[in-house]
Amino acid sequence: MTPEAFRLAGHQLIDWIADYRDSIDQRPVRAQVEPGQVRSKLPQSPPGQCDAFDRVIADLEGIVVPGITQVQHPMHFGWFPSNASLASILGDIASSGLGTLGISWESCPALTEVEEITVDWMRQLTGLSEAWKGTIHDTASTACLTALIAARERASNFCLNDSGLQGLSSPLVVYASGEAHSAVEEAALLAGCGRENLRIIAVDPISRSMQADALAGAVELDLAEGRTPAAIVASIGSTGVTAFDPLDKIIGIAQKHGIWVHVDAAMAGTAMLLPECRHLWEGVEGADSISWNPHKWMGTILDTSLFYVRDPQHLIRVMSTNPSYLQSDVDEQVVQYRDWGIPLGRRFRALKLWFHLRLDGVDAIRARIRRDLENAAWLAAQIQAGENWQLLAPLTLQTVCVRHDPGNLDGDELDRHTLRWVGQINQSGAAFMSPAKLDGRWMVRVSVGVESTERHHLEALWSLMQETADKGQTSR
Ligand SMILES: Cc1ncc(COP(=O)(O)O)c(C=O)c1O
């Protein structure tokens, strides 16, 4: 494709995206396809000849779009907000258009230095001290794995330099609450700790926060039995009910025994843009690493996951490879982000954040987050006042956990009732919410925070929930 052809197609594509985003609320929220339906519409062998751009756009509209669950739709309340602000999309296009190669400072000095600055802007905007240095990973899962590998090497005095974990006489133990994201378990297993050495710490039955006493007890027991506590992952805004572990207490326990603390604030990190929310991670300065995803609620398009450490030299010592072909005579003066994580090559991800912050502005982003908090509080109040409706967990940010309980159903019947009414709404395409289990019983999570969701969307959702659940009750 020549630059001139690119210009023509690019204008057409931008127009198409703008129209698509402008009219997204006319579409069903949930993808309207059966398994295999998208695949069946695509040719089974690759094209030999080039195709016309109009035909590609037609297939985007006719084949791809029906196969998308519209997480940018204002009636999307599923999983978590996964906002893709148009400002950050421009940054993504700029990143792709520049076609840079991020394997060393030398291969693209601007990539490294824009990342250093934007990550530091985010540090300032969330009230973290200058002690933190950061980078951008693809996801919080990668960040958590990186943190646990760094923790493993600190606890084992760099076992990777000799026999690795296989040479250790004392197993390394990782601690997290039962509310922690599955990425934590995955990271602990991939870091080599083994399921037997992953301690799931009990949570408070109401707040779902990790019980600090139970953590202290588990650590003491492991020490007494000859194991080495290596890392604690604190969930700051858990996925299920947005629970907050007591970070200051956790850090007190960790510091007594030299245990690494990783803070997983993947979704809730966005709230730390608001000074009034920062009490929720009180004590964070005592942690060793933090990750959170601007690609969730804040709205910098995937994949933009911030990862901060207090001791970059330790991380570099663990992650650095430094083959001769990548060495240069400025190595002592510059940051080499390949030494901060697993991949060598990296995209110019910082442009997404840079564009987002510059074009939308922090004041507007903060105002939107406050709006979402108010909208979630409004819905929670309706539920608390509603007949037969229960708010199942304290509302800390924007995730409203709800059940409709007509009072005449046993446990299994109530589960079927819950799945029926939420399933009907999701299938209708009018709105989308996530059913999830709490204490072994189904509930519904309403995750508020899509960029275009306003109060009237919450009002429409609440009416829909009442109508559907009431109808389900009579037709049981
Ligand atoms: C608390 C928490 N941690 C980790 C993750 C995983 O995030 P990612 O998809 O960036 O790996 C999520 C995603 O929902 C999350 O809510």
The ligand as a Tripos MOL2 file, in Angstrom:
@<TRIPOS>MOLECULE
LIG
   16    16     1     0     0
SMALL
NO_CHARGES

@<TRIPOS>ATOM
      1 C1         -8.2580   -7.0530   40.2150 C.3       1 LIG1
      2 C2         -7.8140   -7.5740   38.8770 C.ar      1 LIG1
      3 N1         -6.5630   -8.0320   38.7230 N.ar      1 LIG1
      4 C3         -6.1240   -8.4940   37.5420 C.ar      1 LIG1
      5 C4         -6.9320   -8.4950   36.4360 C.ar      1 LIG1
      6 C5         -6.3940   -9.0190   35.1470 C.3       1 LIG1
      7 O1         -6.2180   -7.9360   34.2740 O.3       1 LIG1
      8 P1         -5.5290   -8.1190   32.8600 P.3       1 LIG1
      9 O2         -6.6170   -8.4930   31.9200 O.co2     1 LIG1
     10 O3         -4.9460   -6.7600   32.5500 O.co2     1 LIG1
     11 O4         -4.4890   -9.1580   32.9570 O.co2     1 LIG1
     12 C6         -8.2390   -8.0250   36.5380 C.ar      1 LIG1
     13 C7         -9.1520   -8.0600   35.3780 C.2       1 LIG1
     14 O5        -10.3350   -8.0850   35.4940 O.2       1 LIG1
     15 C8         -8.6850   -7.5320   37.7810 C.ar      1 LIG1
     16 O6         -9.9400   -7.0650   37.9400 O.3       1 LIG1
@<TRIPOS>BOND
     1     1     2 1
     2     2     3 ar
     3     2    15 ar
     4     3     4 ar
     5     4     5 ar
     6     5     6 1
     7     5    12 ar
     8     6     7 1
     9     7     8 1
    10     8     9 2
    11     8    10 1
    12     8    11 1
    13    12    13 1
    14    12    15 ar
    15    13    14 2
    16    15    16 1
@<TRIPOS>SUBSTRUCTURE
     1 LIG1         1 GROUP 0 **** ****
